[in-house]
Amino acid sequence: MPADKTENARTVIDENGETISWQAQKSAMTRDRILDAAISCFINQGYTNVTTAKVASAAGVSRGAMLHHFPSKTELIQAAIEYLHDKLVEDFTQRVKAIPDSLRGKKHRRAGLDAYWEHLTSDLFMAYHELCVAGRTDPELREILEKSTVTFDQHVRSSTTELFKEWADMGDRFLLAMDVTKFMMEGMAVGQMVGDREARVQRLLDYLADRLEEIFKEGGSGAIGRHSARKR
């Protein structure tokens, strides 16, 4: 009877009202530990150097436990990418939520750029970039990435629409401005700025913030007006 009480104390109820046993919880924790280790290996060793044995060692699990959860490297990589994208969504969401409610207008929008920059320079995004680089010459990895990236991009688009809601109803002008922001900042994050990097980054972010404010004040004869009006 005491053992049963202990077991019952360890059960939890999920969001659907289903009971999750201690064994199932333990299995899920082991799986997450393996996936966390896989992401760490991507960051520290590079995708091409990662093996299931190295991930198992980093996670502190046996080969048998690894094979139980992920019978092949392909299954491990696919699960790790899905897990990474969930982590990326969570990371970006939390950074956006951390922006003080007291900030309004231009200050709020600039805080949004800073939040996105912090997200792009996090270890999680660096792991994602490492996978994207590897995917250029690995068709199987590229296919896995493309499927997950669609969902993540949709989340980022939804978040930026909320961050820049004063401009969100401006159609193609808004979409073009957000693309300029996304690709400029992602390029900055992975670019090799070795000298006086911090000052240069801040100057570029200041410029981008000011340019965005100008973009939505320009008439149709400006560059943003001409190019956002073009058929895609």
Secondary structure, 3 states (H helix, E strand, C coil): CHHHHHHHHHCEECCCCCEECHHHHHHHHHHHHHHHHHHHHHHHHCHHHCCHHHHHHHHCCCHHHHHHHCCCHHHHHHHHHHHHHHHHHHHHHHHHHCCCCCCCHHHHHHHHHHHHHHHHCCHHHHHHHHHHHHHCCCHHHHHHHHHHHHHHHHHHHHHHHHHCCCCCCCHHHHHHHHHHHHHHHHHHHHCCCCCCHHHHHHHHHHHHHHHHHHHCCCCCCCHHHHHHCCCC
